[in-house]
Amino acid sequence: MARKIGSRYTANQILGRGSAGTVWLGEGPEGPVAIKLLREDLASDQELVGRFVQERTALLGLDHPNVVAVRDLVVDGNDLALVMDLVRGTDLRTRLDRERRLAPEAAVAIVADVADGLAAAHAAGVVHRDVKPENVLLDMQGPLGPGGAHPALLTDFGVAKLIDSPRRTRATKIIGTPDYLAPELVEGLPPTAAVDIYALATVLYELLAGFTPFGGGHPGAVLRRHVTETVVPLPGITDELWQLIVQCLAKAPASRLRASELAARLREQVPMLTGMPPLDVDEPDAEPAEEPSYDAVVPGERATARERRGSVPLVPGAKPDSNRDTHTSMRVPAPDELAGGARGTARAPRAAGAPRPGSARHRAQTRRRRLVLGAVTAALLAVVGVGAWLATSDADDGQPPATRNSAPASP
């Protein structure tokens, strides 16, 4: 049933439902649009409406081929809506559910597109905060890229920030989707652009493996793994690609690449991945042990071992809806709840003025250090070699070094 959204738009058909609201196929003055109508309880929150209006300029200013453009923000009575470009295609989750995992060439091409979109957003001061396959749309009408990948566009910018208002969640709460949450968010630190890089690296791992690196079982267990566990290697991919994934999943935010760096380095990998089939890897079993609840704000059923990782129904007794939106709010775990079994999780803060790990300046500096170390080592070996030769010569003539080859004393 059609309904008016403001004075300029008409919502005609529901495309999907999520935790924040409903997405409609709509019509505007310039043709078809997608309209995300936020929940009524969100629309009635005056503080959130104020934040919504404040975000208007930033959201409308995001213009990039790999970002679903926000055309308008509507505040009209009980209606609070984002009007966006309509992308003719599907979301990445739907493709992943159908194929389970993608060929490395296609996976890398899709993630490189998303990284380009994030680079534009970060340059504008916008952090997405909820990067996941559900929020990546594949444009089926766009030109095919490497591995037959359709152009990828990132959507739902600003939704996580709108929901995470000070009155609705406190500093002791986490807003996000458990499988893709950066460890600093689990520990209660404020979000920066680095959280998007961590989430995007998690998506890349999932596209390659068919499962996320730290997912499985109860959401509380997932949060703990982000902080305490190291990522398990994926067999069958190039060392260079694996090192990119490891670096972007670093526990320390400063160790991760910037979005623009990640996009460029992923595209360097594409020629080496041409023709490579999807990986043949097994999904690890979910932990059977009971996990602490971490005070999930919205009740949901316990996930089984074979359920999609991080799936938390946001309506009591409901199954994940057609949009599979698992955005949730949970209490930040206490240090003792995260303790135990830590492997390589120490943070490595970067000194002021030091190059970002993995950057061109960092790699050049590393090469210079290696060259200097090699030269010093060669010089030391030369000195040791000369000393050994002298000692051998002394032993051969049986004379002390001070008298050997000296003139005979005068009578």
C-alpha positions as CSV (number, residue, x, y, z in Angstrom):
1,M,0.0,0.0,0.0
2,A,1.5,3.3,-1.1
3,R,2.1,6.1,1.4
4,K,3.4,9.7,1.2
5,I,6.8,10.5,2.7
6,G,6.9,14.2,3.2
7,S,5.6,16.4,0.3
8,R,7.8,15.1,-2.5
9,Y,8.0,11.3,-2.2
10,T,5.7,8.3,-2.3
11,A,6.7,4.9,-0.9
12,N,5.2,2.1,-3.0
13,Q,6.6,-1.3,-2.1
14,I,8.7,-2.7,0.8
15,L,12.1,-3.9,-0.2
16,G,13.3,-5.1,3.2
17,R,13.2,-4.6,6.9
18,G,16.0,-4.0,9.4
19,S,16.5,-3.1,13.0
20,A,16.5,0.6,12.2
21,G,13.5,0.7,9.9
22,T,12.0,-0.4,6.6
23,V,13.4,0.2,3.1
24,W,10.8,1.1,0.5
25,L,10.9,1.4,-3.3
26,G,9.6,4.9,-3.8
27,E,9.1,7.6,-6.4
28,G,10.3,11.2,-6.2
29,P,10.4,14.2,-8.5
30,E,13.3,12.8,-10.4
31,G,12.2,9.2,-10.7
32,P,12.6,6.0,-8.6
33,V,14.4,6.1,-5.3
34,A,15.0,3.9,-2.2
35,I,13.5,5.3,1.0
36,K,14.7,4.1,4.4
37,L,11.9,4.9,6.8
38,L,13.2,4.8,10.4
39,R,11.2,3.2,13.2
40,E,8.5,5.3,14.9
41,D,10.2,5.2,18.3
42,L,13.3,6.7,16.6
43,A,11.3,9.4,14.9
44,S,9.7,10.4,18.2
45,D,13.0,11.0,19.8
46,Q,13.6,14.7,19.5
47,E,17.3,14.5,20.4
48,L,17.8,11.9,17.5
49,V,15.8,14.1,15.1
50,G,18.1,17.0,16.0
51,R,21.2,14.8,15.3
52,F,19.5,13.7,12.1
53,V,19.2,17.3,10.9
54,Q,22.8,18.0,12.0
55,E,24.1,15.1,9.8
56,R,22.2,16.3,6.8
57,T,25.1,18.3,5.2
58,A,27.6,15.5,5.7
59,L,25.4,12.8,4.4
60,L,24.2,14.8,1.3
61,G,27.8,15.7,0.6
62,L,29.0,12.1,0.1
63,D,29.3,11.8,-3.6
64,H,31.3,8.8,-4.9
65,P,30.7,6.0,-7.4
66,N,31.0,3.4,-4.6
67,V,28.7,5.1,-2.1
68,V,24.9,4.9,-2.4
69,A,24.1,8.6,-2.5
70,V,21.7,10.2,0.0
71,R,19.5,12.5,-1.9
72,D,17.3,13.9,0.9
73,L,16.5,13.6,4.6
74,V,12.8,13.9,5.4
75,V,11.5,15.0,8.8
76,D,7.7,15.2,8.6
77,G,5.5,14.4,11.7
78,N,6.2,10.9,12.7
79,D,8.2,10.2,9.6
80,L,12.0,10.2,9.6
81,A,13.5,9.0,6.4
82,L,16.6,8.9,4.2
83,V,15.9,9.1,0.5
84,M,18.7,7.4,-1.5
85,D,19.6,6.4,-5.0
86,L,17.9,3.2,-6.1
87,V,20.5,0.5,-6.9
88,R,19.3,-2.2,-9.3
89,G,20.8,-5.3,-7.9
90,T,21.2,-7.2,-4.7
91,D,23.2,-7.0,-1.5
92,L,26.5,-8.8,-0.9
93,R,24.9,-11.0,1.9
94,T,22.4,-12.5,-0.6
95,R,25.2,-13.4,-3.0
96,L,27.3,-14.8,-0.2
97,D,24.3,-16.9,1.0
98,R,23.9,-18.3,-2.5
99,E,27.6,-19.0,-3.3
100,R,28.9,-19.5,0.3
101,R,32.3,-18.0,-0.8
102,L,33.7,-16.1,-3.7
103,A,36.7,-16.5,-6.0
104,P,39.6,-14.4,-4.6
105,E,39.7,-12.2,-7.6
106,A,36.0,-11.2,-7.3
107,A,36.2,-10.9,-3.5
108,V,39.2,-8.5,-3.7
109,A,37.6,-6.4,-6.5
110,I,34.4,-6.0,-4.5
111,V,36.3,-5.0,-1.3
112,A,38.6,-2.6,-3.2
113,D,35.4,-0.8,-4.4
114,V,34.1,-0.5,-0.9
115,A,37.5,0.7,0.3
116,D,37.4,3.5,-2.3
117,G,33.9,4.5,-1.0
118,L,35.2,4.5,2.6
119,A,38.2,6.6,1.6
120,A,35.8,9.3,0.3
121,A,33.7,9.1,3.4
122,H,36.7,9.3,5.8
123,A,38.1,12.3,3.9
124,A,34.7,14.0,4.6
125,G,34.9,13.1,8.2
126,V,32.2,10.4,8.1
127,V,32.7,7.0,9.8
128,H,30.3,4.3,8.7
129,R,30.5,2.2,11.8
130,D,28.5,-0.8,10.4
131,V,30.4,-2.2,7.4
132,K,29.0,-5.7,6.7
133,P,27.8,-7.6,3.6
134,E,24.2,-6.5,4.2
135,N,25.3,-2.9,3.7
136,V,27.2,-3.5,0.4
137,L,25.0,-3.4,-2.7
138,L,26.0,-4.9,-6.0
139,D,24.9,-2.9,-9.1
140,M,23.7,-5.6,-11.6
141,Q,23.4,-2.9,-14.3
142,G,27.0,-1.7,-14.0
143,P,30.0,-3.0,-16.0
144,L,31.6,-6.2,-14.8
145,G,35.0,-5.9,-13.1
146,P,37.7,-8.4,-12.3
147,G,36.4,-11.9,-11.7
148,G,33.0,-10.9,-13.1
149,A,32.4,-8.8,-10.0
150,H,29.6,-6.2,-10.3
151,P,30.4,-2.7,-9.0
152,A,30.0,-2.5,-5.2
153,L,28.4,0.4,-3.3
154,L,28.3,1.0,0.4
155,T,25.0,2.1,1.9
156,D,23.4,3.0,5.3
157,F,25.9,5.8,6.1
158,G,25.0,7.6,9.3
159,V,22.4,5.1,10.6
160,A,24.6,3.7,13.3
161,K,25.6,7.2,14.5
162,L,22.0,8.3,14.6
163,I,20.9,5.3,16.7
164,D,23.9,5.7,19.0
165,S,22.7,8.9,20.6
166,P,23.9,9.7,24.1
167,R,20.3,9.4,25.5
168,R,19.7,6.0,23.9
169,T,23.1,4.4,24.7
170,R,25.7,5.2,27.3
171,A,29.4,5.0,27.1
172,T,29.1,1.5,28.6
173,K,27.1,0.2,25.5
174,I,28.2,-1.2,22.2
175,I,26.3,-0.4,19.0
176,G,27.1,-2.6,16.0
177,T,27.0,-6.1,14.5
178,P,29.1,-8.5,16.7
179,D,31.0,-10.3,13.9
180,Y,32.4,-7.0,12.5
181,L,33.1,-5.0,15.6
182,A,36.7,-3.7,16.0
183,P,38.3,-4.6,19.4
184,E,38.5,-1.0,20.5
185,L,34.7,-0.7,20.3
186,V,34.4,-3.8,22.4
187,E,36.6,-2.2,25.0
188,G,34.4,1.0,25.0
189,L,36.7,3.4,23.0
190,P,35.1,5.9,20.6
191,P,34.9,4.9,16.9
192,T,37.4,6.2,14.4
193,A,37.9,5.5,10.7
194,A,40.0,2.5,11.7
195,V,36.9,0.6,12.8
196,D,35.6,0.6,9.2
197,I,38.9,-0.9,8.0
198,Y,38.7,-3.7,10.6
199,A,35.1,-4.4,9.6
200,L,36.0,-4.4,5.9
201,A,38.9,-6.8,6.4
202,T,36.5,-9.1,8.2
203,V,34.2,-8.9,5.2
204,L,37.1,-9.8,2.9
205,Y,38.0,-12.8,5.1
206,E,34.3,-13.9,5.0
207,L,34.1,-13.6,1.2
208,L,37.2,-15.8,0.9
209,A,36.5,-18.3,3.7
210,G,32.7,-18.4,3.9
211,F,32.8,-17.5,7.6
212,T,34.0,-14.6,9.7
213,P,37.3,-14.9,11.6
214,F,36.0,-14.4,15.1
215,G,32.3,-15.3,14.7
216,G,30.3,-18.3,15.9
217,G,28.2,-19.1,18.9
218,H,26.9,-16.6,21.4
219,P,27.5,-12.9,20.7
220,G,29.4,-12.6,24.0
221,A,31.9,-15.1,22.8
222,V,32.3,-13.2,19.5
223,L,33.1,-10.0,21.3
224,R,35.7,-11.7,23.5
225,R,37.5,-13.2,20.5
226,H,37.8,-9.8,18.8
227,V,39.9,-8.7,21.8
228,T,41.8,-11.9,22.8
229,E,42.3,-14.0,19.7
230,T,44.5,-13.8,16.6
231,V,43.2,-14.5,13.2
232,V,43.6,-18.0,11.8
233,P,45.5,-18.2,8.5
234,L,43.6,-19.0,5.3
235,P,45.4,-21.6,3.1
236,G,45.5,-21.1,-0.6
237,I,45.9,-17.3,-1.0
238,T,49.0,-15.3,-1.7
239,D,51.2,-14.2,1.2
240,E,50.8,-10.6,0.1
241,L,47.0,-10.8,0.4
242,W,47.2,-12.5,3.7
243,Q,49.5,-9.9,5.1
244,L,47.0,-7.2,4.1
245,I,44.2,-9.0,5.9
246,V,46.3,-9.5,9.0
247,Q,47.4,-5.8,9.1
248,C,43.9,-4.5,8.7
249,L,42.7,-6.9,11.5
250,A,45.4,-5.6,13.9
251,K,44.2,-5.1,17.4
252,A,45.9,-1.6,17.5
253,P,43.9,0.8,15.3
254,A,47.0,2.8,14.4
255,S,48.5,-0.4,12.8
256,R,45.8,-0.7,10.2
257,L,45.9,0.7,6.7
258,R,44.0,3.8,5.6
259,A,41.1,3.1,3.2
260,S,42.9,4.6,0.2
261,E,46.0,2.5,0.9
262,L,43.9,-0.7,1.3
263,A,42.1,-0.1,-2.0
264,A,45.3,0.5,-3.9
265,R,47.1,-2.5,-2.5
266,L,44.2,-4.8,-3.1
267,R,44.1,-3.8,-6.8
268,E,47.8,-4.6,-7.0
269,Q,46.8,-8.2,-6.0
270,V,44.1,-8.7,-8.6
271,P,46.5,-9.9,-11.5
272,M,48.0,-12.6,-9.2
273,L,44.5,-13.9,-8.3
274,T,43.2,-14.3,-11.9
275,G,41.6,-17.6,-12.5
276,M,42.0,-18.8,-8.9
277,P,39.0,-20.9,-7.7
278,P,37.2,-20.3,-4.4
279,L,39.1,-21.6,-1.4
280,D,38.4,-25.1,-0.1
281,V,38.3,-24.5,3.7
282,D,36.2,-25.9,6.5
283,E,34.3,-23.7,8.9
284,P,35.3,-24.2,12.5
285,D,32.8,-25.5,15.0
286,A,31.0,-23.0,17.2
287,E,31.9,-23.0,20.9
288,P,29.4,-25.3,22.8
289,A,30.2,-23.8,26.2
290,E,27.8,-21.3,27.9
291,E,28.8,-17.7,27.5
292,P,27.9,-14.6,29.6
293,S,25.0,-12.6,28.1
294,Y,26.8,-9.2,28.3
295,D,23.3,-7.8,28.9
296,A,22.0,-7.8,25.3
297,V,19.7,-4.8,25.2
298,V,17.3,-6.4,22.6
299,P,16.4,-10.1,23.5
300,G,17.0,-12.8,21.0
301,E,17.4,-16.5,20.7
302,R,20.7,-18.3,21.3
303,A,22.4,-18.8,17.9
304,T,23.1,-22.5,17.0
305,A,26.4,-23.7,15.6
306,R,25.0,-23.7,12.0
307,E,23.2,-20.4,12.1
308,R,24.8,-17.5,10.3
309,R,27.4,-16.0,12.6
310,G,26.3,-13.0,14.6
311,S,22.6,-13.5,13.8
312,V,20.7,-11.9,16.6
313,P,16.9,-11.5,16.1
314,L,16.0,-8.0,17.3
315,V,12.3,-8.7,17.9
316,P,11.6,-11.3,20.7
317,G,10.8,-14.7,19.2
318,A,11.4,-13.5,15.6
319,K,13.7,-14.9,13.0
320,P,16.2,-12.7,11.2
321,D,14.2,-10.7,8.7
322,S,14.6,-10.4,5.0
323,N,17.2,-7.7,5.3
324,R,19.2,-9.8,7.9
325,D,20.1,-6.7,9.8
326,T,21.9,-7.8,13.0
327,H,22.6,-4.3,14.4
328,T,22.4,-4.6,18.1
329,S,23.4,-3.0,21.4
330,M,25.3,-4.8,24.2
331,R,27.1,-3.9,27.4
332,V,30.9,-3.4,27.1
333,P,32.5,-6.5,28.7
334,A,34.5,-5.9,31.9
335,P,38.3,-6.6,31.7
336,D,37.9,-9.8,33.7
337,E,35.3,-11.1,31.2
338,L,37.7,-10.6,28.4
339,A,40.7,-12.1,30.2
340,G,42.1,-15.5,29.5
341,G,43.5,-17.1,26.4
342,A,44.9,-13.9,25.0
343,R,47.4,-14.4,22.1
344,G,49.3,-11.5,20.6
345,T,46.7,-8.9,21.6
346,A,49.0,-6.2,23.1
347,R,48.5,-2.8,21.7
348,A,51.4,-1.2,20.0
349,P,51.1,2.6,20.1
350,R,53.0,4.5,17.5
351,A,55.4,7.2,18.6
352,A,54.7,10.7,17.5
353,G,56.1,11.3,14.0
354,A,56.7,7.6,13.3
355,P,55.4,6.3,10.0
356,R,52.2,4.4,9.9
357,P,53.0,0.6,9.7
358,G,52.5,-0.7,6.2
359,S,52.7,2.8,4.6
360,A,55.2,3.6,1.8
361,R,57.3,5.6,4.2
362,H,57.3,2.8,6.7
363,R,58.4,0.2,4.0
364,A,61.1,2.6,2.7
365,Q,62.4,3.1,6.2
366,T,62.4,-0.7,6.8
367,R,64.4,-1.2,3.6
368,R,67.0,1.4,4.7
369,R,67.4,-0.2,8.1
370,R,68.0,-3.5,6.4
371,L,70.6,-2.1,4.0
372,V,72.4,-0.4,6.9
373,L,72.3,-3.5,9.0
374,G,73.6,-5.6,6.1
375,A,76.5,-3.1,5.5
376,V,77.4,-3.2,9.2
377,T,77.3,-7.0,9.3
378,A,79.5,-7.2,6.2
379,A,82.1,-4.8,7.8
380,L,82.1,-6.8,11.1
381,L,82.7,-10.0,9.1
382,A,85.5,-8.4,7.2
383,V,87.2,-7.3,10.5
384,V,86.7,-10.7,12.0
385,G,88.2,-12.3,8.9
386,V,91.4,-10.1,9.0
387,G,91.8,-10.8,12.7
388,A,91.6,-14.5,12.1
389,W,94.1,-14.3,9.3
390,L,96.6,-12.5,11.5
391,A,96.2,-15.0,14.3
392,T,96.7,-17.9,11.9
393,S,99.9,-16.2,10.5
394,D,101.2,-15.7,14.1
395,A,100.7,-19.4,14.9
396,D,102.5,-20.5,11.7
397,D,105.9,-18.7,12.4
398,G,105.8,-19.2,16.2
399,Q,106.8,-15.6,16.9
400,P,104.9,-13.0,18.9
401,P,103.4,-10.2,16.7
402,A,105.7,-7.6,18.2
403,T,109.0,-9.3,16.9
404,R,107.8,-11.0,13.7
405,N,109.4,-9.4,10.6
406,S,111.4,-7.0,12.7
407,A,115.1,-6.2,12.0
408,P,117.7,-8.2,14.1
409,A,119.0,-6.4,17.2
410,S,122.5,-4.7,16.9
411,P,125.3,-6.6,18.6
